[in-house]
């Protein structure tokens, strides 16, 4: 063992420890601050209390905003997953001139549709349609922004499904919707799970679109409400924010655990030979 090798090994361990601490410190704060009688921005052994939980539950909009987030995410995720499955199957099986170019154009547009540059036309369009302050309308806009990338991702999974399976189903009299629902989509379930998790997480953390389209505080999701959690002096309300942040993280963690238990986040398209 040379001194240079030992120095490199120690440096590697130090780097790993710093990275772990970078991610561990916020998690430790999130686990301890909600139950601390005097929560602060630092980490310390808490003075255990449930007063912060009671204060959060008494907040007039905290729990409602979490429910609004669930409604937005469920609608946006359902629309994105369903439309992406249909479009990916069509683009995979139907020979369309310029199909690959179309996919890349859709993927490019997906980074622009919900971007800052598109906020004014989106707001004007939603205002003319009467969908401002509509959670359903906002969810559709969020889904529309995610749909091109979802189609692009899911098409690879559908491409790897053997066509012979579909042909066999048709021989036995299966209709097109039965082929899609009972043959293609069950095989492509890992891809659907990928899209489901990806779209839910993106919709859950979306701030700009709900902030623009939902002006009623009672209809705003948690990502928007969090910026208003202040005390009388205008400072961050540390009696509500820690508990609210903990509750805000629960749905994403639960979704991760459910999908990880089912797939282990080892997603593969098609069938293993």
C-alpha positions in Angstrom: 0.0 0.0 0.0 1.6 3.2 -1.2 1.0 6.6 0.5 -0.5 8.0 -2.7 -3.0 5.2 -2.8 -3.9 5.7 0.9 -4.4 9.4 0.3 -6.7 8.7 -2.7 -8.7 6.2 -0.6 -9.1 8.6 2.3 -10.1 11.4 -0.1 -12.7 9.1 -1.6 -14.2 8.3 1.8 -14.3 12.0 2.7 -16.1 12.9 -0.5 -18.7 10.1 0.0 -19.2 11.3 3.6 -19.7 14.9 2.5 -22.2 13.9 -0.2 -24.1 11.7 2.3 -24.2 14.5 4.8 -25.4 16.9 2.2 -28.5 14.7 1.7 -28.8 13.4 5.3 -29.0 16.8 7.1 -32.3 18.0 5.4 -33.8 14.5 6.1 -32.8 14.7 9.8 -34.3 18.2 10.1 -37.5 17.0 8.4 -37.7 14.1 10.9 -37.0 16.2 14.1 -38.2 19.7 13.5 -42.0 18.9 13.3 -41.9 17.6 16.9 -39.6 20.2 18.4 -41.1 22.8 20.7 -38.6 25.4 19.4 -37.9 24.4 15.8 -35.1 26.3 14.0 -33.1 26.1 10.8 -30.5 24.0 12.5 -30.4 20.4 13.7 -30.6 19.6 17.4 -32.2 17.1 19.7 -35.8 18.2 19.8 -37.9 19.1 22.8 -40.7 16.6 21.9 -44.2 18.1 21.5 -47.2 17.8 19.2 -48.1 21.5 19.3 -46.7 22.0 15.8 -48.9 19.2 14.5 -51.9 20.8 16.1 -51.0 24.2 14.7 -50.7 22.7 11.2 -54.0 21.0 11.4 -55.6 24.3 12.6 -54.2 26.2 9.6 -57.2 27.0 7.3 -55.5 25.9 4.1 -52.8 23.4 4.9 -54.7 20.2 4.7 -56.9 21.5 1.9 -53.8 22.3 -0.2 -52.6 18.8 0.2 -55.9 17.5 -1.0 -55.7 19.9 -4.0 -52.3 18.6 -4.8 -53.6 15.0 -4.8 -56.5 15.9 -7.1 -54.2 17.7 -9.5 -51.7 14.9 -9.5 -54.2 12.1 -9.9 -56.0 13.8 -12.8 -52.7 14.8 -14.6 -51.1 11.4 -14.0 -54.2 9.5 -15.3 -54.5 11.7 -18.4 -50.8 11.5 -19.1 -50.5 7.8 -18.7 -53.7 6.9 -20.7 -53.0 9.3 -23.6 -49.3 8.3 -23.7 -50.2 4.6 -23.8 -52.6 5.1 -26.8 -50.2 7.4 -28.7 -47.1 5.3 -28.1 -48.9 2.2 -29.4 -50.1 4.0 -32.4 -46.7 5.5 -33.2 -45.1 2.2 -32.6 -47.4 0.1 -34.9 -48.5 2.5 -37.6 -46.0 3.5 -40.2 -46.2 7.3 -40.5 -43.9 9.3 -42.7 -41.5 11.4 -40.6 -42.6 9.5 -37.4 -39.2 9.8 -35.7 -38.9 13.5 -36.6 -42.4 14.0 -35.1 -41.3 12.3 -31.9 -38.2 14.5 -31.5 -40.3 17.6 -32.3 -42.8 16.6 -29.6 -40.0 16.1 -27.1 -38.5 19.5 -27.9 -41.9 21.2 -27.6 -42.4 19.5 -24.2 -39.7 21.7 -22.7 -41.4 24.8 -24.1 -45.1 24.3 -23.6 -45.0 24.6 -19.8 -42.0 26.9 -19.8 -41.9 30.6 -18.8 -42.1 31.7 -22.4 -45.5 30.0 -22.8 -47.1 31.3 -19.6 -48.9 34.3 -21.2 -50.6 32.4 -24.1 -51.5 29.6 -21.7 -53.1 32.0 -19.3 -55.0 33.8 -22.1 -56.2 30.5 -23.5 -57.4 29.3 -20.1 -59.1 32.6 -19.4 -61.0 32.5 -22.7 -62.1 28.9 -22.0 -63.2 29.9 -18.5 -60.8 27.4 -16.8 -58.9 29.8 -14.6 -59.3 28.8 -11.0 -60.3 25.3 -12.2 -58.2 22.4 -10.8 -59.3 20.2 -13.6 -58.2 22.7 -16.2 -54.9 23.2 -14.5 -54.4 19.4 -14.3 -55.0 19.2 -18.1 -52.4 21.9 -18.8 -49.9 20.1 -16.6 -50.7 16.8 -18.4 -50.3 18.4 -21.8 -46.8 19.6 -20.9 -45.7 16.1 -19.8 -47.4 14.2 -22.5 -44.8 14.5 -25.3 -41.9 13.2 -23.1 -44.2 10.5 -21.8 -45.0 9.3 -25.3 -41.3 9.4 -26.2 -40.4 7.3 -23.2 -43.2 4.8 -23.4 -42.8 4.1 -27.2 -39.5 2.3 -26.5 -41.3 -0.1 -24.2 -44.0 -0.7 -26.8 -41.5 -1.2 -29.6 -40.0 -4.1 -27.8 -43.3 -6.0 -27.4 -43.2 -8.9 -30.0 -45.7 -8.4 -32.8 -46.3 -12.2 -32.9 -48.1 -11.9 -29.6 -50.6 -9.5 -31.1 -51.0 -11.6 -34.2 -51.7 -14.7 -32.1 -54.4 -12.7 -30.2 -56.0 -11.6 -33.5 -56.1 -15.2 -34.8 -58.2 -16.1 -31.7 -60.6 -13.2 -32.5 -59.3 -10.5 -30.2 -60.4 -7.0 -31.1 -57.9 -4.1 -31.4 -58.8 -2.7 -27.9 -58.5 -6.2 -26.5 -55.0 -6.6 -28.1 -54.0 -3.4 -26.5 -55.5 -4.0 -23.1 -54.8 -7.7 -22.7 -51.6 -8.2 -24.6 -49.5 -5.0 -25.1 -50.1 -3.0 -22.0 -49.6 -5.9 -19.5 -46.2 -6.6 -21.1 -45.4 -2.9 -21.1 -46.4 -2.5 -17.4 -42.8 -1.5 -16.3 -43.0 1.4 -18.8 -46.4 2.4 -17.6 -45.1 2.3 -14.0 -42.2 4.5 -15.1 -44.6 7.1 -16.7 -46.9 6.9 -13.7 -44.1 7.7 -11.2 -42.5 10.3 -13.4 -45.7 12.2 -14.1 -46.9 12.1 -10.5 -43.6 13.5 -9.2 -43.5 16.2 -11.8 -47.1 17.2 -11.2 -46.7 17.1 -7.4 -43.8 19.5 -7.5 -45.2 21.8 -10.2 -45.3 25.4 -8.9 -45.5 27.8 -11.8 -48.6 26.6 -13.6 -50.8 26.3 -10.4 -49.5 29.6 -9.2 -50.5 31.3 -12.5 -53.9 29.5 -13.1 -55.2 29.1 -9.5 -55.8 32.5 -7.9 -58.2 31.2 -5.3 -56.1 30.3 -2.2 -58.6 27.5 -1.4 -57.8 25.8 -4.7 -54.1 26.1 -4.6 -51.9 23.0 -4.2 -49.3 22.5 -1.5 -46.4 23.6 -3.7 -47.9 27.0 -4.0 -49.3 27.4 -0.5 -45.9 26.7 1.0 -44.5 30.1 0.0 -47.3 31.8 2.1 -46.6 30.0 5.3 -45.4 33.0 7.3 -46.1 34.4 10.8 -47.3 37.9 11.7 -43.9 39.4 11.2 -43.4 38.0 7.7 -40.9 35.4 8.7 -41.1 31.7 7.9 -43.6 30.1 10.2 -41.5 27.3 11.7 -44.3 25.9 13.7 -46.2 24.9 10.5 -43.6 24.5 7.8 -41.8 21.4 9.3 -45.0 19.4 9.7 -46.4 20.7 6.4 -43.2 19.7 4.7 -43.3 16.2 6.3 -46.9 15.7 5.1 -46.0 17.1 1.7 -43.3 14.4 1.3 -45.5 11.4 2.3 -47.4 10.8 -1.0 -44.1 10.7 -3.0 -42.4 8.4 -0.5 -45.4 6.1 -0.4 -45.5 5.9 -4.2 -41.8 5.2 -4.3 -42.2 2.3 -1.8 -45.1 0.8 -3.6 -43.4 0.9 -7.0 -40.1 -0.2 -5.6 -41.8 -3.2 -4.0 -43.4 -4.2 -7.2 -40.6 -3.4 -9.7 -37.5 -2.5 -7.6 -37.0 0.4 -10.0 -35.4 -2.0 -12.4 -37.5 -1.1 -15.4 -37.0 -2.9 -18.6 -38.8 -2.7 -21.9 -40.1 -5.7 -23.7 -39.5 -9.3 -22.7 -36.3 -10.9 -21.5 -35.2 -13.8 -23.6 
